[in-house]
Amino acid sequence: MHNYFGGHYTGWLFWVIILGVILFFAAKFLRKDIISSGTDTPLEILKKRYAKGEITKEEFEKMKKEI
């Protein structure tokens, strides 16, 4: 079997490095998403709840005045 990367082990090493890079960036992206979700201000949380339909406009306005 002919390998374009110079040898059997070199080919496997190439794919292991590629997989490692993909996993690194995936973990970095997911970690950033988890951290940023915990830093929402009360107003941002309230806006998200209103957008999801969890609270009515009247409830939103009332709660907004309280914060």
mmCIF file of the N, C-alpha and C atoms, coordinates in Angstrom:
data_MODEL
# 
_entry.id   MODEL 
# 
loop_
_atom_site.group_PDB 
_atom_site.id 
_atom_site.type_symbol 
_atom_site.label_atom_id 
_atom_site.label_alt_id 
_atom_site.label_comp_id 
_atom_site.label_asym_id 
_atom_site.label_entity_id 
_atom_site.label_seq_id 
_atom_site.pdbx_PDB_ins_code 
_atom_site.Cartn_x 
_atom_site.Cartn_y 
_atom_site.Cartn_z 
_atom_site.occupancy 
_atom_site.B_iso_or_equiv 
_atom_site.pdbx_formal_charge 
_atom_site.auth_seq_id 
_atom_site.auth_comp_id 
_atom_site.auth_asym_id 
_atom_site.auth_atom_id 
_atom_site.pdbx_PDB_model_num 
ATOM 1   N N  . MET A 1 1  ? 0.842   -1.186 0.000  1.00 0.00 ? 1  MET A N  1 
ATOM 2   C CA . MET A 1 1  ? 0.000   0.000  0.000  1.00 0.00 ? 1  MET A CA 1 
ATOM 3   C C  . MET A 1 1  ? 0.884   1.245  0.000  1.00 0.00 ? 1  MET A C  1 
ATOM 4   N N  . HIS A 1 2  ? 0.682   2.098  -0.946 1.00 0.00 ? 2  HIS A N  1 
ATOM 5   C CA . HIS A 1 2  ? 1.492   3.315  -1.075 1.00 0.00 ? 2  HIS A CA 1 
ATOM 6   C C  . HIS A 1 2  ? 0.886   4.423  -0.225 1.00 0.00 ? 2  HIS A C  1 
ATOM 7   N N  . ASN A 1 3  ? 1.734   5.092  0.529  1.00 0.00 ? 3  ASN A N  1 
ATOM 8   C CA . ASN A 1 3  ? 1.268   6.176  1.395  1.00 0.00 ? 3  ASN A CA 1 
ATOM 9   C C  . ASN A 1 3  ? 1.932   7.471  0.957  1.00 0.00 ? 3  ASN A C  1 
ATOM 10  N N  . TYR A 1 4  ? 1.157   8.515  0.759  1.00 0.00 ? 4  TYR A N  1 
ATOM 11  C CA . TYR A 1 4  ? 1.677   9.791  0.278  1.00 0.00 ? 4  TYR A CA 1 
ATOM 12  C C  . TYR A 1 4  ? 2.425   10.575 1.360  1.00 0.00 ? 4  TYR A C  1 
ATOM 13  N N  . PHE A 1 5  ? 2.360   10.166 2.590  1.00 0.00 ? 5  PHE A N  1 
ATOM 14  C CA . PHE A 1 5  ? 2.997   10.894 3.675  1.00 0.00 ? 5  PHE A CA 1 
ATOM 15  C C  . PHE A 1 5  ? 4.342   10.302 4.060  1.00 0.00 ? 5  PHE A C  1 
ATOM 16  N N  . GLY A 1 6  ? 4.868   9.402  3.300  1.00 0.00 ? 6  GLY A N  1 
ATOM 17  C CA . GLY A 1 6  ? 6.208   8.901  3.529  1.00 0.00 ? 6  GLY A CA 1 
ATOM 18  C C  . GLY A 1 6  ? 6.288   7.591  4.292  1.00 0.00 ? 6  GLY A C  1 
ATOM 19  N N  . GLY A 1 7  ? 5.256   7.143  4.901  1.00 0.00 ? 7  GLY A N  1 
ATOM 20  C CA . GLY A 1 7  ? 5.305   5.888  5.642  1.00 0.00 ? 7  GLY A CA 1 
ATOM 21  C C  . GLY A 1 7  ? 4.013   5.648  6.380  1.00 0.00 ? 7  GLY A C  1 
ATOM 22  N N  . HIS A 1 8  ? 3.859   4.430  6.839  1.00 0.00 ? 8  HIS A N  1 
ATOM 23  C CA . HIS A 1 8  ? 2.634   4.042  7.518  1.00 0.00 ? 8  HIS A CA 1 
ATOM 24  C C  . HIS A 1 8  ? 2.390   4.875  8.780  1.00 0.00 ? 8  HIS A C  1 
ATOM 25  N N  . TYR A 1 9  ? 3.408   5.007  9.619  1.00 0.00 ? 9  TYR A N  1 
ATOM 26  C CA . TYR A 1 9  ? 3.235   5.731  10.878 1.00 0.00 ? 9  TYR A CA 1 
ATOM 27  C C  . TYR A 1 9  ? 3.082   7.232  10.665 1.00 0.00 ? 9  TYR A C  1 
ATOM 28  N N  . THR A 1 10 ? 3.717   7.759  9.663  1.00 0.00 ? 10 THR A N  1 
ATOM 29  C CA . THR A 1 10 ? 3.598   9.185  9.372  1.00 0.00 ? 10 THR A CA 1 
ATOM 30  C C  . THR A 1 10 ? 2.165   9.535  8.964  1.00 0.00 ? 10 THR A C  1 
ATOM 31  N N  . GLY A 1 11 ? 1.542   8.664  8.208  1.00 0.00 ? 11 GLY A N  1 
ATOM 32  C CA . GLY A 1 11 ? 0.153   8.890  7.800  1.00 0.00 ? 11 GLY A CA 1 
ATOM 33  C C  . GLY A 1 11 ? -0.781  8.905  8.989  1.00 0.00 ? 11 GLY A C  1 
ATOM 34  N N  . TRP A 1 12 ? -0.596  7.959  9.900  1.00 0.00 ? 12 TRP A N  1 
ATOM 35  C CA . TRP A 1 12 ? -1.423  7.926  11.107 1.00 0.00 ? 12 TRP A CA 1 
ATOM 36  C C  . TRP A 1 12 ? -1.179  9.156  11.970 1.00 0.00 ? 12 TRP A C  1 
ATOM 37  N N  . LEU A 1 13 ? 0.071   9.575  12.058 1.00 0.00 ? 13 LEU A N  1 
ATOM 38  C CA . LEU A 1 13 ? 0.420   10.756 12.847 1.00 0.00 ? 13 LEU A CA 1 
ATOM 39  C C  . LEU A 1 13 ? -0.280  11.995 12.292 1.00 0.00 ? 13 LEU A C  1 
ATOM 40  N N  . PHE A 1 14 ? -0.319  12.100 10.967 1.00 0.00 ? 14 PHE A N  1 
ATOM 41  C CA . PHE A 1 14 ? -1.010  13.225 10.323 1.00 0.00 ? 14 PHE A CA 1 
ATOM 42  C C  . PHE A 1 14 ? -2.474  13.283 10.769 1.00 0.00 ? 14 PHE A C  1 
ATOM 43  N N  . TRP A 1 15 ? -3.162  12.165 10.715 1.00 0.00 ? 15 TRP A N  1 
ATOM 44  C CA . TRP A 1 15 ? -4.583  12.147 11.074 1.00 0.00 ? 15 TRP A CA 1 
ATOM 45  C C  . TRP A 1 15 ? -4.809  12.358 12.573 1.00 0.00 ? 15 TRP A C  1 
ATOM 46  N N  . VAL A 1 16 ? -3.897  11.878 13.389 1.00 0.00 ? 16 VAL A N  1 
ATOM 47  C CA . VAL A 1 16 ? -4.002  12.104 14.836 1.00 0.00 ? 16 VAL A CA 1 
ATOM 48  C C  . VAL A 1 16 ? -3.849  13.595 15.137 1.00 0.00 ? 16 VAL A C  1 
ATOM 49  N N  . ILE A 1 17 ? -2.919  14.251 14.464 1.00 0.00 ? 17 ILE A N  1 
ATOM 50  C CA . ILE A 1 17 ? -2.733  15.695 14.657 1.00 0.00 ? 17 ILE A CA 1 
ATOM 51  C C  . ILE A 1 17 ? -3.959  16.461 14.187 1.00 0.00 ? 17 ILE A C  1 
ATOM 52  N N  . ILE A 1 18 ? -4.495  16.098 13.027 1.00 0.00 ? 18 ILE A N  1 
ATOM 53  C CA . ILE A 1 18 ? -5.705  16.764 12.513 1.00 0.00 ? 18 ILE A CA 1 
ATOM 54  C C  . ILE A 1 18 ? -6.853  16.590 13.494 1.00 0.00 ? 18 ILE A C  1 
ATOM 55  N N  . LEU A 1 19 ? -7.055  15.384 13.997 1.00 0.00 ? 19 LEU A N  1 
ATOM 56  C CA . LEU A 1 19 ? -8.117  15.116 14.970 1.00 0.00 ? 19 LEU A CA 1 
ATOM 57  C C  . LEU A 1 19 ? -7.895  15.932 16.246 1.00 0.00 ? 19 LEU A C  1 
ATOM 58  N N  . GLY A 1 20 ? -6.645  16.010 16.693 1.00 0.00 ? 20 GLY A N  1 
ATOM 59  C CA . GLY A 1 20 ? -6.329  16.800 17.886 1.00 0.00 ? 20 GLY A CA 1 
ATOM 60  C C  . GLY A 1 20 ? -6.657  18.263 17.703 1.00 0.00 ? 20 GLY A C  1 
ATOM 61  N N  . VAL A 1 21 ? -6.345  18.817 16.542 1.00 0.00 ? 21 VAL A N  1 
ATOM 62  C CA . VAL A 1 21 ? -6.641  20.225 16.259 1.00 0.00 ? 21 VAL A CA 1 
ATOM 63  C C  . VAL A 1 21 ? -8.156  20.447 16.249 1.00 0.00 ? 21 VAL A C  1 
ATOM 64  N N  . ILE A 1 22 ? -8.890  19.542 15.619 1.00 0.00 ? 22 ILE A N  1 
ATOM 65  C CA . ILE A 1 22 ? -10.349 19.659 15.580 1.00 0.00 ? 22 ILE A CA 1 
ATOM 66  C C  . ILE A 1 22 ? -10.932 19.601 16.989 1.00 0.00 ? 22 ILE A C  1 
ATOM 67  N N  . LEU A 1 23 ? -10.477 18.664 17.791 1.00 0.00 ? 23 LEU A N  1 
ATOM 68  C CA . LEU A 1 23 ? -10.975 18.541 19.169 1.00 0.00 ? 23 LEU A CA 1 
ATOM 69  C C  . LEU A 1 23 ? -10.610 19.762 20.003 1.00 0.00 ? 23 LEU A C  1 
ATOM 70  N N  . PHE A 1 24 ? -9.411  20.306 19.800 1.00 0.00 ? 24 PHE A N  1 
ATOM 71  C CA . PHE A 1 24 ? -8.983  21.497 20.528 1.00 0.00 ? 24 PHE A CA 1 
ATOM 72  C C  . PHE A 1 24 ? -9.932  22.661 20.257 1.00 0.00 ? 24 PHE A C  1 
ATOM 73  N N  . PHE A 1 25 ? -10.214 22.925 18.975 1.00 0.00 ? 25 PHE A N  1 
ATOM 74  C CA . PHE A 1 25 ? -11.087 24.051 18.641 1.00 0.00 ? 25 PHE A CA 1 
ATOM 75  C C  . PHE A 1 25 ? -12.534 23.797 19.054 1.00 0.00 ? 25 PHE A C  1 
ATOM 76  N N  . ALA A 1 26 ? -12.982 22.553 18.973 1.00 0.00 ? 26 ALA A N  1 
ATOM 77  C CA . ALA A 1 26 ? -14.336 22.229 19.420 1.00 0.00 ? 26 ALA A CA 1 
ATOM 78  C C  . ALA A 1 26 ? -14.466 22.469 20.920 1.00 0.00 ? 26 ALA A C  1 
ATOM 79  N N  . ALA A 1 27 ? -13.472 22.032 21.695 1.00 0.00 ? 27 ALA A N  1 
ATOM 80  C CA . ALA A 1 27 ? -13.505 22.235 23.149 1.00 0.00 ? 27 ALA A CA 1 
ATOM 81  C C  . ALA A 1 27 ? -13.432 23.715 23.487 1.00 0.00 ? 27 ALA A C  1 
ATOM 82  N N  . LYS A 1 28 ? -12.616 24.455 22.764 1.00 0.00 ? 28 LYS A N  1 
ATOM 83  C CA . LYS A 1 28 ? -12.484 25.897 23.003 1.00 0.00 ? 28 LYS A CA 1 
ATOM 84  C C  . LYS A 1 28 ? -13.811 26.597 22.737 1.00 0.00 ? 28 LYS A C  1 
ATOM 85  N N  . PHE A 1 29 ? -14.470 26.234 21.636 1.00 0.00 ? 29 PHE A N  1 
ATOM 86  C CA . PHE A 1 29 ? -15.759 26.837 21.295 1.00 0.00 ? 29 PHE A CA 1 
ATOM 87  C C  . PHE A 1 29 ? -16.818 26.497 22.337 1.00 0.00 ? 29 PHE A C  1 
ATOM 88  N N  . LEU A 1 30 ? -16.889 25.233 22.742 1.00 0.00 ? 30 LEU A N  1 
ATOM 89  C CA . LEU A 1 30 ? -17.902 24.820 23.712 1.00 0.00 ? 30 LEU A CA 1 
ATOM 90  C C  . LEU A 1 30 ? -17.653 25.458 25.075 1.00 0.00 ? 30 LEU A C  1 
ATOM 91  N N  . ARG A 1 31 ? -16.403 25.545 25.484 1.00 0.00 ? 31 ARG A N  1 
ATOM 92  C CA . ARG A 1 31 ? -16.069 26.151 26.766 1.00 0.00 ? 31 ARG A CA 1 
ATOM 93  C C  . ARG A 1 31 ? -16.448 27.631 26.752 1.00 0.00 ? 31 ARG A C  1 
ATOM 94  N N  . LYS A 1 32 ? -16.200 28.312 25.655 1.00 0.00 ? 32 LYS A N  1 
ATOM 95  C CA . LYS A 1 32 ? -16.557 29.732 25.529 1.00 0.00 ? 32 LYS A CA 1 
ATOM 96  C C  . LYS A 1 32 ? -18.072 29.907 25.623 1.00 0.00 ? 32 LYS A C  1 
ATOM 97  N N  . ASP A 1 33 ? -18.810 29.006 24.987 1.00 0.00 ? 33 ASP A N  1 
ATOM 98  C CA . ASP A 1 33 ? -20.272 29.078 25.010 1.00 0.00 ? 33 ASP A CA 1 
ATOM 99  C C  . ASP A 1 33 ? -20.804 28.860 26.419 1.00 0.00 ? 33 ASP A C  1 
ATOM 100 N N  . ILE A 1 34 ? -20.236 27.922 27.154 1.00 0.00 ? 34 ILE A N  1 
ATOM 101 C CA . ILE A 1 34 ? -20.679 27.641 28.522 1.00 0.00 ? 34 ILE A CA 1 
ATOM 102 C C  . ILE A 1 34 ? -20.361 28.812 29.437 1.00 0.00 ? 34 ILE A C  1 
ATOM 103 N N  . ILE A 1 35 ? -19.170 29.380 29.308 1.00 0.00 ? 35 ILE A N  1 
ATOM 104 C CA . ILE A 1 35 ? -18.768 30.496 30.155 1.00 0.00 ? 35 ILE A CA 1 
ATOM 105 C C  . ILE A 1 35 ? -19.618 31.724 29.854 1.00 0.00 ? 35 ILE A C  1 
ATOM 106 N N  . SER A 1 36 ? -19.854 32.010 28.582 1.00 0.00 ? 36 SER A N  1 
ATOM 107 C CA . SER A 1 36 ? -20.619 33.208 28.235 1.00 0.00 ? 36 SER A CA 1 
ATOM 108 C C  . SER A 1 36 ? -22.075 33.093 28.670 1.00 0.00 ? 36 SER A C  1 
ATOM 109 N N  . SER A 1 37 ? -22.612 31.874 28.734 1.00 0.00 ? 37 SER A N  1 
ATOM 110 C CA . SER A 1 37 ? -24.005 31.721 29.141 1.00 0.00 ? 37 SER A CA 1 
ATOM 111 C C  . SER A 1 37 ? -24.188 32.044 30.623 1.00 0.00 ? 37 SER A C  1 
ATOM 112 N N  . GLY A 1 38 ? -23.134 31.995 31.409 1.00 0.00 ? 38 GLY A N  1 
ATOM 113 C CA . GLY A 1 38 ? -23.222 32.299 32.830 1.00 0.00 ? 38 GLY A CA 1 
ATOM 114 C C  . GLY A 1 38 ? -22.992 33.759 33.149 1.00 0.00 ? 38 GLY A C  1 
ATOM 115 N N  . THR A 1 39 ? -22.738 34.592 32.140 1.00 0.00 ? 39 THR A N  1 
ATOM 116 C CA . THR A 1 39 ? -22.427 35.990 32.391 1.00 0.00 ? 39 THR A CA 1 
ATOM 117 C C  . THR A 1 39 ? -23.526 36.935 31.925 1.00 0.00 ? 39 THR A C  1 
ATOM 118 N N  . ASP A 1 40 ? -24.704 36.415 31.665 1.00 0.00 ? 40 ASP A N  1 
ATOM 119 C CA . ASP A 1 40 ? -25.813 37.265 31.241 1.00 0.00 ? 40 ASP A CA 1 
ATOM 120 C C  . ASP A 1 40 ? -26.256 38.174 32.379 1.00 0.00 ? 40 ASP A C  1 
ATOM 121 N N  . THR A 1 41 ? -26.590 39.401 32.020 1.00 0.00 ? 41 THR A N  1 
ATOM 122 C CA . THR A 1 41 ? -27.130 40.323 33.009 1.00 0.00 ? 41 THR A CA 1 
ATOM 123 C C  . THR A 1 41 ? -28.584 39.953 33.275 1.00 0.00 ? 41 THR A C  1 
ATOM 124 N N  . PRO A 1 42 ? -29.138 40.425 34.371 1.00 0.00 ? 42 PRO A N  1 
ATOM 125 C CA . PRO A 1 42 ? -30.552 40.136 34.639 1.00 0.00 ? 42 PRO A CA 1 
ATOM 126 C C  . PRO A 1 42 ? -31.477 40.596 33.508 1.00 0.00 ? 42 PRO A C  1 
ATOM 127 N N  . LEU A 1 43 ? -31.169 41.743 32.904 1.00 0.00 ? 43 LEU A N  1 
ATOM 128 C CA . LEU A 1 43 ? -32.003 42.230 31.803 1.00 0.00 ? 43 LEU A CA 1 
ATOM 129 C C  . LEU A 1 43 ? -31.908 41.305 30.593 1.00 0.00 ? 43 LEU A C  1 
ATOM 130 N N  . GLU A 1 44 ? -30.716 40.801 30.293 1.00 0.00 ? 44 GLU A N  1 
ATOM 131 C CA . GLU A 1 44 ? -30.561 39.869 29.172 1.00 0.00 ? 44 GLU A CA 1 
ATOM 132 C C  . GLU A 1 44 ? -31.339 38.586 29.422 1.00 0.00 ? 44 GLU A C  1 
ATOM 133 N N  . ILE A 1 45 ? -31.291 38.094 30.649 1.00 0.00 ? 45 ILE A N  1 
ATOM 134 C CA . ILE A 1 45 ? -32.045 36.885 31.004 1.00 0.00 ? 45 ILE A CA 1 
ATOM 135 C C  . ILE A 1 45 ? -33.540 37.135 30.837 1.00 0.00 ? 45 ILE A C  1 
ATOM 136 N N  . LEU A 1 46 ? -33.980 38.296 31.281 1.00 0.00 ? 46 LEU A N  1 
ATOM 137 C CA . LEU A 1 46 ? -35.397 38.663 31.174 1.00 0.00 ? 46 LEU A CA 1 
ATOM 138 C C  . LEU A 1 46 ? -35.821 38.741 29.708 1.00 0.00 ? 46 LEU A C  1 
ATOM 139 N N  . LYS A 1 47 ? -34.983 39.343 28.881 1.00 0.00 ? 47 LYS A N  1 
ATOM 140 C CA . LYS A 1 47 ? -35.288 39.443 27.444 1.00 0.00 ? 47 LYS A CA 1 
ATOM 141 C C  . LYS A 1 47 ? -35.377 38.068 26.807 1.00 0.00 ? 47 LYS A C  1 
ATOM 142 N N  . LYS A 1 48 ? -34.488 37.164 27.198 1.00 0.00 ? 48 LYS A N  1 
ATOM 143 C CA . LYS A 1 48 ? -34.522 35.800 26.650 1.00 0.00 ? 48 LYS A CA 1 
ATOM 144 C C  . LYS A 1 48 ? -35.794 35.076 27.071 1.00 0.00 ? 48 LYS A C  1 
ATOM 145 N N  . ARG A 1 49 ? -36.198 35.263 28.324 1.00 0.00 ? 49 ARG A N  1 
ATOM 146 C CA . ARG A 1 49 ? -37.422 34.610 28.803 1.00 0.00 ? 49 ARG A CA 1 
ATOM 147 C C  . ARG A 1 49 ? -38.633 35.131 28.039 1.00 0.00 ? 49 ARG A C  1 
ATOM 148 N N  . TYR A 1 50 ? -38.652 36.447 27.778 1.00 0.00 ? 50 TYR A N  1 
ATOM 149 C CA . TYR A 1 50 ? -39.756 37.037 27.019 1.00 0.00 ? 50 TYR A CA 1 
ATOM 150 C C  . TYR A 1 50 ? -39.746 36.519 25.574 1.00 0.00 ? 50 TYR A C  1 
ATOM 151 N N  . ALA A 1 51 ? -38.571 36.456 24.983 1.00 0.00 ? 51 ALA A N  1 
ATOM 152 C CA . ALA A 1 51 ? -38.455 35.970 23.605 1.00 0.00 ? 51 ALA A CA 1 
ATOM 153 C C  . ALA A 1 51 ? -38.885 34.511 23.468 1.00 0.00 ? 51 ALA A C  1 
ATOM 154 N N  . LYS A 1 52 ? -38.633 33.714 24.510 1.00 0.00 ? 52 LYS A N  1 
ATOM 155 C CA . LYS A 1 52 ? -39.031 32.303 24.481 1.00 0.00 ? 52 LYS A CA 1 
ATOM 156 C C  . LYS A 1 52 ? -40.517 32.118 24.759 1.00 0.00 ? 52 LYS A C  1 
ATOM 157 N N  . GLY A 1 53 ? -41.172 33.183 25.204 1.00 0.00 ? 53 GLY A N  1 
ATOM 158 C CA . GLY A 1 53 ? -42.592 33.077 25.512 1.00 0.00 ? 53 GLY A CA 1 
ATOM 159 C C  . GLY A 1 53 ? -42.871 32.587 26.915 1.00 0.00 ? 53 GLY A C  1 
ATOM 160 N N  . GLU A 1 54 ? -41.861 32.606 27.771 1.00 0.00 ? 54 GLU A N  1 
ATOM 161 C CA . GLU A 1 54 ? -42.035 32.135 29.150 1.00 0.00 ? 54 GLU A CA 1 
ATOM 162 C C  . GLU A 1 54 ? -42.820 33.141 29.992 1.00 0.00 ? 54 GLU A C  1 
ATOM 163 N N  . ILE A 1 55 ? -42.752 34.411 29.613 1.00 0.00 ? 55 ILE A N  1 
ATOM 164 C CA . ILE A 1 55 ? -43.486 35.451 30.349 1.00 0.00 ? 55 ILE A CA 1 
ATOM 165 C C  . ILE A 1 55 ? -44.215 36.344 29.355 1.00 0.00 ? 55 ILE A C  1 
ATOM 166 N N  . THR A 1 56 ? -45.264 37.002 29.835 1.00 0.00 ? 56 THR A N  1 
ATOM 167 C CA . THR A 1 56 ? -46.038 37.903 28.984 1.00 0.00 ? 56 THR A CA 1 
ATOM 168 C C  . THR A 1 56 ? -45.363 39.270 28.922 1.00 0.00 ? 56 THR A C  1 
ATOM 169 N N  . LYS A 1 57 ? -45.867 40.125 28.037 1.00 0.00 ? 57 LYS A N  1 
ATOM 170 C CA . LYS A 1 57 ? -45.329 41.482 27.905 1.00 0.00 ? 57 LYS A CA 1 
ATOM 171 C C  . LYS A 1 57 ? -45.520 42.255 29.200 1.00 0.00 ? 57 LYS A C  1 
ATOM 172 N N  . GLU A 1 58 ? -46.666 42.080 29.824 1.00 0.00 ? 58 GLU A N  1 
ATOM 173 C CA . GLU A 1 58 ? -46.935 42.780 31.083 1.00 0.00 ? 58 GLU A CA 1 
ATOM 174 C C  . GLU A 1 58 ? -45.953 42.334 32.174 1.00 0.00 ? 58 GLU A C  1 
ATOM 175 N N  . GLU A 1 59 ? -45.733 41.026 32.260 1.00 0.00 ? 59 GLU A N  1 
ATOM 176 C CA . GLU A 1 59 ? -44.773 40.509 33.241 1.00 0.00 ? 59 GLU A CA 1 
ATOM 177 C C  . GLU A 1 59 ? -43.363 41.032 32.938 1.00 0.00 ? 59 GLU A C  1 
ATOM 178 N N  . PHE A 1 60 ? -43.010 41.067 31.660 1.00 0.00 ? 60 PHE A N  1 
ATOM 179 C CA . PHE A 1 60 ? -41.705 41.562 31.250 1.00 0.00 ? 60 PHE A CA 1 
ATOM 180 C C  . PHE A 1 60 ? -41.519 43.002 31.695 1.00 0.00 ? 60 PHE A C  1 
ATOM 181 N N  . GLU A 1 61 ? -42.508 43.852 31.403 1.00 0.00 ? 61 GLU A N  1 
ATOM 182 C CA . GLU A 1 61 ? -42.414 45.273 31.751 1.00 0.00 ? 61 GLU A CA 1 
ATOM 183 C C  . GLU A 1 61 ? -42.318 45.467 33.270 1.00 0.00 ? 61 GLU A C  1 
ATOM 184 N N  . LYS A 1 62 ? -43.126 44.700 34.013 1.00 0.00 ? 62 LYS A N  1 
ATOM 185 C CA . LYS A 1 62 ? -43.108 44.801 35.469 1.00 0.00 ? 62 LYS A CA 1 
ATOM 186 C C  . LYS A 1 62 ? -41.751 44.401 36.046 1.00 0.00 ? 62 LYS A C  1 
ATOM 187 N N  . MET A 1 63 ? -41.233 43.255 35.568 1.00 0.00 ? 63 MET A N  1 
ATOM 188 C CA . MET A 1 63 ? -39.947 42.773 36.054 1.00 0.00 ? 63 MET A CA 1 
ATOM 189 C C  . MET A 1 63 ? -38.804 43.705 35.643 1.00 0.00 ? 63 MET A C  1 
ATOM 190 N N  . LYS A 1 64 ? -38.925 44.282 34.459 1.00 0.00 ? 64 LYS A N  1 
ATOM 191 C CA . LYS A 1 64 ? -37.894 45.199 33.962 1.00 0.00 ? 64 LYS A CA 1 
ATOM 192 C C  . LYS A 1 64 ? -37.785 46.428 34.861 1.00 0.00 ? 64 LYS A C  1 
ATOM 193 N N  . LYS A 1 65 ? -38.923 46.912 35.337 1.00 0.00 ? 65 LYS A N  1 
ATOM 194 C CA . LYS A 1 65 ? -38.924 48.067 36.234 1.00 0.00 ? 65 LYS A CA 1 
ATOM 195 C C  . LYS A 1 65 ? -38.301 47.725 37.591 1.00 0.00 ? 65 LYS A C  1 
ATOM 196 N N  . GLU A 1 66 ? -38.442 46.465 37.994 1.00 0.00 ? 66 GLU A N  1 
ATOM 197 C CA . GLU A 1 66 ? -37.934 46.041 39.292 1.00 0.00 ? 66 GLU A CA 1 
ATOM 198 C C  . GLU A 1 66 ? -36.411 45.850 39.286 1.00 0.00 ? 66 GLU A C  1 
ATOM 199 N N  . ILE A 1 67 ? -35.842 45.620 38.132 1.00 0.00 ? 67 ILE A N  1 
ATOM 200 C CA . ILE A 1 67 ? -34.374 45.470 38.105 1.00 0.00 ? 67 ILE A CA 1 
ATOM 201 C C  . ILE A 1 67 ? -33.704 46.740 37.826 1.00 0.00 ? 67 ILE A C  1 
# 
